[in-house]
Amino acid sequence: MSDDLFSALKKRLRLFADERDWDQFHSPKNLSMALIAEAAELIEHFQWLTEEESQTLSTEKQAEVEAELADILVYLVRIADKLDVDLLAAVDKKMAINEQKYPIEKARGNAKKYTEYNE
């Protein structure tokens, strides 16, 4: 997502909340709790599915998952906005850290945590 699109999304979400006088409820604490609730709703769609089933969702299930992902993004963007976090910059910073923690020669093809490489 480009900076322009991301900025437009943040402004749209801010306006949506402002027009409804919801900003008073959008503390980082409340938004983070709502984010986790939406993430749990996403998980419910995959609970008890096989790996293959989770990759071949019905059209209806795909639409439901899409809606949950949108809800998650909405709350994530609102939290970042409230805390003045540039999410795109934060992702760049975190990816640089992850590239150091998970060098290709050690991480390629395995799911170990970086702390387990020398075990």
Stockholm file with secondary structure:
# STOCKHOLM 1.0

chainA/1-119         MSDDLFSALKKRLRLFADERDWDQFHSPKNLSMALIAEAAELIEHFQWLTEEESQTLSTEKQAEVEAELADILVYLVRIADKLDVDLLAAVDKKMAINEQKYPIEKARGNAKKYTEYNE
#=GR chainA/1-119 SS CCHHHHHHHHHHHHHHHHHTTCGGGCCHHHHHHHHHHHHHHHHHHHTTCCHHHHHSCCHHHHHHHHHHHHHHHHHHHHHHHHTTCCHHHHHHHHHHHHHHHSCHHHHTTCCCCGGGTTC
#=GC SS_cons         CCHHHHHHHHHHHHHHHHHTTCGGGCCHHHHHHHHHHHHHHHHHHHTTCCHHHHHSCCHHHHHHHHHHHHHHHHHHHHHHHHTTCCHHHHHHHHHHHHHHHSCHHHHTTCCCCGGGTTC
//
